[in-house]
Amino acid sequence: MKPAPFAYHRPATLEEAVQTLAAVRDTGKVLAGGQSLVPLMSMRLASPEHVVDINHLPGLADVRVAGGEVYVGALARHSDVEQHEAAYDTVPLLRQALRHVAHPTIRNRGTTVGSLVHADPAGEMPAVLLLLDGRVRLRSTAGEREVPAGEFFLGPMESAVRPDELAIGAAFRMPATGSGTAFTELARRHGDYAMCGAGAVVTTDPDGAVTRARVGLVSAGPTAVLVDATAAVTGSGGGFAPARVHELVTEAISPEDDIHATAEYRAHLARTLALQVLEEARGRAVGRHSGERVA
């Protein structure tokens, strides 16, 4: 199929872009990487009357590290973030998760901020933003505002971006000192959307005892799911009690059946992968105290 007819806009400045969005409002869509929007339009699951192409706006493709966080501009491609060494050294979870996003060809065009705005519960980056207490910066003709991750994802494919707003960047906070991270997922074929995925941030003290543990889950509910797993830390040995992790995850998730997996199987995967990434992240946290570089 082909997209329905639409008017194409190519603003040259950020101010022109937000003015265009203010004019077209609910009838417009923003085109950045296009890896989600274009297929939806081709299948006529989305039929905007106006497409606002922001690819020629200056100053939105940067990836920078400052103030204990990684800032990703709206036009930074997944591959830009994945391969950015300073970003990796600051927030390893970004690269760990981005390795699971589709295929290299898609990562070369798709944008990290666009993935957040798309708000697909099967996407990796919403879970990462939640885990890292990140935020998204939005711009409109009225000015700028920032929305924290916990308030950004409203439902399946629904974010807090208003029709007249443009997401211009996202900030991912560096985990606390002594933290380790991990990410994994399971898909029917490499590059497919995950039947379930999980990321973890585990913080330990210099003696290796876990002081905080959180898990972000993909394809486990209408939005990415964040689980505080600190209560699952065992009293001896510093690891995690599997039964308690399973209990906490089960309470938090609400998976559904689809053509890829049943809700029951997704729940099983969520519990299993959560425990796996928690233990992997804990091992990396302990390694960081001894000066090891995260893989």
N, C-alpha and C positions, 0 to 999 in steps of 0.2 A: 504494500500500500504506500501511498504518498501522503505527505502532510496536507491538511486543509489549507486553503489560501490564507496568507497572513501578510501584514505590513512589516517590512524590515527596517530597523533603525540602527544606525551606527554612530553613536555619539563619540565625540573626540575628546571630551573632558568629563570629569566626574560630575561637575555641576550640570552639564547638559544631560548626562545619564539620569540623574535623579529628577530633573525637570521632566524628562520624557516619561519616567515611571509615574510621576505624579499626574501626568496628563492621561495616560492609558489605564492606570490603576488595575482593576480586576481583569481586564482584557489582555494584559501583557505578561510575558515571561522573559526572564533574563537568560541570555546565552553566554556561557563562559566556556567550559570544556565541551559541553554538549553530549557527554557520554550517557547521560540519563534523559535529558530533554529530547534530543533528536529521535531516539528510538520510540519514546512515548508519542511524539508527534507523528512519526511514520506509521504507527499502529492506530493513530487517532484516539489514543487514550487521553491525549491532551491536544486541544485545538485553540491555542491562543490567537487572538486577532492581531496581536503585535508581538514581535520578537525584538528585544533590545540587546544587541551584540556589544558586550563590554570589552572585547578582546583588544581594542585599540586604545584603551584608557591607560595613561601613563601612571607609574608608581604603584600598581596593584599586584605585581608579580614577585615581590620580594619575600625572602625567608630570612628572618634575622633573630639573633639571640641577644636578649638584653633583660636586665632586671629579674633574672631567674625564671625566664619563660621563653618559649619559642613563639614568635609571631609569624603567621602565614598569611600572605596577601591573597586576595580573591582570585587572582590569575596565576598563582603558583600551582604548577602541576604536581600531581602525586609524586612523580619521579623526582621533581626538584626537592621536595621535602624528604623523600626516602634517601636521596644521595647526599644530603647536606650534612657534612661531618660535624659541624658545630651543633646543629640541631640534634644529631644522634648522641653526641656526648652529653648534651644537656637533658634530653628527654628520649632515651632509647626506645620507649614504647611506640613512638611514632613510626620508626622504621620497622619494628617488630610487627606492627599491625599492617602497615602499608604493603609489606611483602605478600599479604594475602588478598590484596585488592585486585581482582580480575587477572589481567595479563599485562606484560610490559607495554604493549601497544596502547591499551586503555589508560594505563598510568601515565603515559607520555602526553595524553591529551586531557584526561579528567582532572578536575581541580579538587583539592582537599576541602576548601570552603564550600564549593558547590555540592559536595557529598553531604556536608553538614546541613545545608539548606534543604536538600532533597529529603532528608529526615527518614530515610528508609530504615526500618528496624532490622533489616538484613545487612545493612552497611556497617563497616568496621569503625569508621571515624566518629559517629555519634557516641559509641561506647567509649572510645578513647577520650573524647572531650569530657565526658562525665567523670571518668576515672581520674583525670588530671585537673578537675575543678576549673575547666577552661571557660572561655566566654567568647561571644561573637560580637563583632563591632558592626553596627548598622548605620547607614547614612540616608538621609532624606532631605528634602528642601527645608525641613524644620531644623536640621542639624544632625548630630551624631548621638547614638546611645549604645550602650553595651548590655548584652543579655547574658547572664550566667548560664552555664550548661544545664543546671537543674531546672531552669525555666524556659529553655529554648525549644525542647522537643515536646510538642503538644499531642501528637497522635501519629498514626501511620501516614507518612508523606506529608506531615504538617508541622511546620516550625513557627516560631514567633515572628518571622519576617513579615511585615505588613506589605500590602500591595504596592505602596509608594516608596518602599525602602529597598536599598541595595546592600547586601552583605559585602563589606569591603575587606574583612579580615577576621582571623580568629587567633586567640592566644591560648597556648597550652602551657600550663604551669609545671615547672620542674618539681618532681617529687621531693619529699623531705630527705635530708641527709640520712644515709643508711638504708635507702630504699632500693628494692629490686623490682623489675617488671618482667612480664611475660605475656605472650599472646599466641593463641592457636585457634583453629577452627576446622570443621569437617564439612566437606562438600562432596556431592556425588562425583563431580569431575573437577579437576584443577581449574580454578578460575571462575567456577560457578558461584552463585550466591550460597553462603553457608547454610547448611541445615541447622547448625548452631555454631557459635563461636564464643570465646571467652578471653578476657584479658584481666590481668591482676597487677596491683601495686601493693607491695608488702614492705613495711618499714620495720627495721630491727634496731636494737640498741647495740653498743659495742660488744656486748657479751653474746649477741646472736639471738636474744629474746625478741619475739615479735611484739611490737607495740601498736601496730595498726595494719589491717588487711582489708582490701576491698577488691571486688570482682565486678567487671562490666560484661554483660551478656548480650550477644547478638542473636537475632531470630528467636527470642524467648518471650516476646510480648509485643504490644502495639507500638512500643518505642524501645530503644535500648534500655536495659535494666541494670541498675546499680545495686550491689549487695554489699553491706558491711559484714565482713566475715571475721572481724576481730574476736567475736565471742566464740569462734570455733578453735581458737588457739588452745592447745593442750597445756596442762600445768607442768608437765615434764617433757624435756626434749625439744620444746619450742616449735613442734610441728602443728599440724591441723588434725582435728578429730573428724574422720570422714563422715560419720553419721551426723555430726552437727553441721558440717558444710552442706550436706545433702538437705538437711532440714531447713536451713536458712535460704538456700536457693529455691527450694520447692515453695516456700512461703512467698517469694518475691516474683516468681515468673507466672506468665499466663500464655503459654504457647498454643498455637492453633494447628489444625490439620491443613495440609495443602498437598500439591502433587509431588512434593519432594520428600515429605516425612509426616508422620502422624504426630499429634500433640504429645502422645505418650513417649514416643521415641525422642522427640526434642527435649522433653523434660529429663529423660535419662541422660542425654548428651550434655545438657546444661549442668547437671550435678557432677558428671564425670569430668568434664573439661574444666569446671571451676576448681575442683580439687587439684587437677593436674597443674594448672597455671599458678595456683597459690603456692604449691610446693616448689615449682620452678622459680618463681619470683623470690621466694624466701631464700633459696640457695644462692641466687644472684645478690641478694641483699647482704648476706653473710660474706660473700666474695668481695663485695665493694668495700667492706670494712678492712679487708686485707690488701686492697689496692688493685684487685682484678678488674680488667676492662670487660664490660658486658658484651656478650656475643650477639 
